[in-house]
Every structure is written in structure tokens, then in C-alpha cells.
Amino acid sequence: MKQENKLGFVARMPEESPVPERFQVFPFGTVEIEGSAAFVVDETAMDRVVERFAARGLDMVIDYEHQTEGGVQAPAAGWIKRLENRGKAGLWAVAEWTERAREYLAAREYRYYSPVFLVSGRDKRLAELLRVALTNAPRLNWIRPIVAKHGADTNHSTTEEEQGMEFLKTIAKQIGLPETAGAEEVSGAVRRLQDSAGAVACKEVLDALGLAEGTGKSEAVATIHALKQARLTGPDLTLEVAALKRKLAERERDDLVDGALKAGKITPAQREWAEKYALGDPEGFTLFVSKAPQVVPLDALHPAAPRTPAGNIPDTMQLYINKLMGIDEKIWEKYQPENR
């Protein structure tokens, strides 16, 4: 099967069945995100991600189109049961799909995936995998679809690692680098092709770039620049947007709960419960407030009360308690300590 990754960063996906039970979440090495700085996935990073997944003791959700991030109804497409560090073959997930997701994948209505993850700001390594979503608009560059095209060759005689290494060696050799050159060195050398004159005559390089034999330097350079498009957004922005959404949701929650308290629909003791309800389901909480009876009779709170013979003045809270308990004010005055 033709290797499609120009720089050796293809996230290889299994194609042995229409709906695979395992897929590669991240390739090994430097991983590129559309419009974002690259990050590193190495043995240290993968070990850390696998350990954090295992420490939680929970299956990880695979949803549709990142609906979980929006705080809306987010049905699962499947569950990640286990993460595997496969060394140079990358980080893999063992998945259990729902019947609905299997139908989507088998029909190729969904073909790609998109992980939600954290990257260490200190060393730019992958730090944690949070969730995965089925999508047709992934942000990871050069990933292969979960479900291959019809008629794809499924007879792989070499491992994913061997295929990637052989491809990298071929590119390195054709551009004058030693076969031991790493992905970063090869990438830099390819970028420097813009300084060379004349046509790019190396068939292997043109094939790797997806260009026709005899393509000139300008088109090859333009293709490389397209692959290295300026970064506009990234994982940090994703986290920032999520934090902003959370703040807006909390502000809406506070407004809803304060309104319910002012309307007498809940008691102060119910505030913690109401905040959780309003944050998780603001529409449901609004409907609850519209249907709930007034449990705090606000008109029962009088600003003052007549002074009793013993000099006692019931405060507004005491008057409210007396009203709820059905205690007459004269009876309350009679049993005050000063009146006994």
C-alpha cells in the first residue's frame, strides 16, 4: 500500500476488518496539528498517558463530534477499554463500539477520529488523553481513516514501524542524507529544496509529495509550504475555549439559582443542589422553576412585630418559622423565658 505521509508521520490504522477494534491514536515522534505547534509522542509520554488512563479505572468515552465538550447530550459511539504503548508504532487504543457507531463506520459515514488531549507546556510532550471523538474533520495531520477505502490492500507483510522507517530511509537517501537521519532532519532538508534550481527530478520525492514526475521546483516548494501552513490555533486554545465556556455556564447557573431564591421557589438550604442542577441542565432547571410551587412565602416576612409585655420582639426569621409551624404569636410570647 502506498505510504501517504510525506514526512513519516502517518497515524496508521488497522484495516483488517470494516470496523477495527484497535486503532492508533497517536503516531510515535513529532505529531502535527492543523494550525498549531507540533508536540512530541515518545516512550516517556506514552507511558505517562497509559498510567493516567489505568489510574482512573474507567473506560474512556468515544463520542460524536466532541459533543461532550459542549455540555450537551453526548451519546457514546464507543468506549476505549485499554491504551497500549507500542513503542515506535505509537499509542494505540482498544475500543468497544456501539451498534450505531458500527453502522456509521461500516457505511463509511464516519471515517476519522479526533482526540482531546493535554500537552505539557514545559517540554511539549503529550501529557494526557481525555477523550476521543468520531469526526469527518480531524485536526491531526496525515492520520489514516479508521475505516479504509473500498478495495484497500489489507495484506501487510511488514509492521507499521518497519514501513515508516523504510519510507524515511528512502526520502533521506534521495535528498542526500544518511539513512540514519531522523524525521526532523529530513523535514528540514525538504524545506531547503526551495533554494535549489531547476526541476525536482527525484521520482521518489515527487511520489512522497503526491506530485507527478517532472514537476518543477515551484510546485514542489508550494506543496511543502502547504504542509507547513502557519499555525493559528492549538491545544492551549482548545483548553482556553473550554474554560471560557465553563465560566459562562457558571454565570448562567448563578443567575438561575439567584432568581429561584428571589422567587421563593427554593430555600437557601437547597442552593448547593440547585447549583448542580442548573449547571448540568440549565433548560431543565428553568422548567423546574416555572413549575415548582412557591415554598418560601416571601409576603410572610414582616419588617417588625409588636413588642411583647416582657420586651421580646420576634425577628422576621422567627415570624417566618412561627408561620410555617402554625404557632400563634401570643402562644410564642407566652412561652418565652421572660414570661414564665
N, C-alpha and C positions, 0 to 999 in steps of 0.2 A: 504494500500500500504506500502511496506517495506521502512523504513526510511534509506536512504543510507549514510547520513552524520555521520561519526564516532564520531565527537565531537560536533554535534549540529549546524553546520554552513551551512547547505544546503540552497542554494538560491532557494526556492520553486517557481515553475512556474505553472500557471493555465493550466489545461488540459481539460477544459470543451468543447473546440472546436478545430478542427485541426489547425486553425490559431488564437490564442488568441489575443484579443485586449488590454489586460493588462498583464504585466509581471514584476517580481520582479527584479530590477536592483541590489540592494544590500540587503543582509540579515541584521538583527539587531545584533549588537555585534561586536566581533573581526572577521575581514574578512581576509582571507589568499590569497596571490597571489603566483603563481608558481615562485620560485626563488627569492622571495622578502620578506622584513619585512611586518608583518601584520599591519593593520590600523583599526581604530575604527569607527563604524557607530552607533551613538546613537541619542537621540532626538535632542540634540543641533546641531549635524552635519546635520541631515536630514532637520531640519528647515532652516538651512543656505543654503543648496543646493536648496530647494524648493523656497526660497525667491529670490535667484540669478536667477533661471530659470524664475520666474514670472517677475522680474525686466526687463529682456531683451525684453519681449513681442514678442518673436519669437518662432516658432516651432523648435525643435531640430532634426537634421538630424540623421537618422539611415542609414549608408552606407554599402558597401560590403568590408570586409577585410581591413578596415582602409585606404581606398584609399584617403580619404580627407587629411590624414596626409602626403601623398606623393606629394601633389600639382599637381596631375594629374586629368584627367577626373574622376569624382566620382559621378555616378548616385545614387540617393537616393533609398533605399529599403523601406523606410517609414519615418514617422515623429512622434516625441514624442509631443503630444499635451498638456500633463499635467504630472507633477510629484506629487506623493502623499506620505505623511508621514503617514505610517500605524502603528506607534509605534513599538511594539515588532515583528510585521510581516515584518518590513523592509521598504525600499524605493521602490516604485512601479512607473511604467510608463504606461500612457495610450497612445497607439500607433495607428497610421493610416498607414496601409501597402499599397504599390503599388501592382498592379496586378501581376507584375513579381515576387515580393517578396512572395506574397501569393502562387504562383505556386511552388516556391522553398521550402517554408515551408511545404506546403501540401504534397509535394512529399518527404519530409524529406531530401532534398539535402542540405539544411542548417538547423541546429538544435540548434546551440548555439549563444550566443551573447558575445561581449567584450566591456566594457565601457572604454572611455578615460576620466580620471578624475585627479583632483589635491588633494593632501593630505597636510595638514598643517604640516610644519616642526617642529612647536613648541609642539603641543600636539598629533600629529599623527592621527588627525581626518580627515575624509572625508571633503574636503573643497568646491569642485565644480565639477559638472558633465559637461563635454564639448561636448562629442558626444558618440554614441553607434554604433557598427558595427556588422553585421551578420558575423559569422565565424564558422569554424569547429575546430578551435584550440584556445579555450579560455584560458586566463591566471588566471582567478579566480578559485580557487579550490572548488570542490564539488557543482558547480552550476548544476541545472537540465536543460535539454534542453527546449527550447521554445516549441517545439512540442514533445509530449511524444511518447513512443514506441507504436506500434500497440497492441491493446488489453489491454492497461493500465486501471487500475481501476479509474474511474472518479467520484465515489460516495464517497466524503469526508464527514464524519459525524462530524469531528472536524475542528477547524480553524487551520491555519498554526502555529500560536503562541502556541496553545494547544498541537499540535503534537510535536513541538520542545521541549517544556517544559517537556512533558511526557517522551520523549526519554532521555533527560538529567537527569531526576529523576531516570529513570531505571538504567542508567550507574552508577550514583553516588551511588545508593543503593548497587549495585553489587560489587563495589570496596571499600565499607566500608565508604563512605562519607555521610553526611546528605543530604536529598533531596533538601535542600536549596542551595547546593553548586552551584557556577557559572561555566560557561564554562571554564574559565582559570584554576580554581581549579581542575576540572575534567580532563582537558588535562594534567596537571602536575602529577596527580595521575596515569594516564595511562602510562605516560613515566616512572614512577618509577617501573612499572611492571618488568622492566629488572633486578631489584635487587631481585626479588622473585625466588624461586626454584621450579622445577617440572613443570608439565603441567598446562596450563591455562584451568581450568575445567569449568569456568563460561560460560554457553551457551549463555547468553545474550551478554556478552562482545565479544565472538567469532563471534556471528551474526553481531554485530555492526561493527566489523573489517572485515567482509566478509570472515571469516575463518571457516573451518569445525570443528565439535565438536571433542574434544580430541587433538586439535593442541597443540604442545609443546610451551614452553616459547620462544625459539629462533625464531621461525617463527612469533609469535605474536610481539615480540620486533622488528624484522626486518620490519614487516608491519608498525608499528608505526613510525620507523625511516624513512621509505619511504615517509610517510605522512608529515614528518618534514624535508624534504630534504633541504640541505644548500642553503641559499638564494644567488643568483648570480646577479640578476637584479631587477629592481623595477620601480615604477612610476617616481622617480627622474631621473633614467637613460633614461626613455622614453622622459621626457621633455628635457634632455640634448641632446639626439639624434635629437629631433625636432629643437632645437636651432642651432645645427651644420648644419642641412640641410638648415635652413633659411640663415645662413651665406654663405654657398656655393652657394645658389641660388642668393643672393645679389651680390656676387663676379662675378658670371656669368653675371648677369644683367649689372653691371658696365662695364665689358669688351665689351658686345654687344653694349651698348649705346655709349661708347667712340669710338668704331670702326665706328659706324654710323656717328658720328660727324666728325671724321677724313676723312671719305669718302665723306662728304658733302651731305649725304642722309637726314639729319635733321638739323634744325637750333638750336642754343643754346636755343632759347625760347621754343623749343619743348622737352627739356630734361626731365622735370617732367612727361610729357605724355609718353615719350619713356621708362622711368624707370618703370612706372607702367605696360606698355605693356610687356616689356622684362621680368619682374619678374613673371607676371601671365602666360605668354605663350612664353617662350624663342624660341621655334621652330617657332611659328608664327611670332615673331619679326624678326628672322633671314631670314625668307622667305620674309617678307616685305622689308627688307633692300636690298635683292637681286633683287627685282622687282621695287623698288622705283627709280624715276629719281634723278639725282644729282641736288638738289635745291640750293646748295651753290657752285658757280663756284670758286673753290679754285685757279685756274690759274688767276683769275681776281684781286687777291690781290698782288699788286706790292710793292716792298720794299721802293720805293721812287718815287717822282714826281718832275718835273721841278719847280723851284721857279718862282712865278708869278712876274710881274713888281712891284706889291705892297708888295712883300716879303712874300706872303702866300704860304705855302706848304701843299697841301691836304694830309692828312694822309691816310693810307691804308683803314681804315674803310670808310672814305669819298669817296674814289675812288670806293669802292665796292657799296656804296649807289648810287653814280652817275651812275654807270653802270646799276644797277637794274632799276633806274628811267629813263634811257635813256638820261641823261644830259651830254652834251659835256663839256669837261674840260675848253674850252675857255669861254663858256657861264657861267660856275660856277665861273671862275675867274672874269668875267666882273661884276657880281653882288655881289662880296664881298664888305663889308663896306669900305674898304680902296680904292677901285677902283671907287666908285660912285662919 
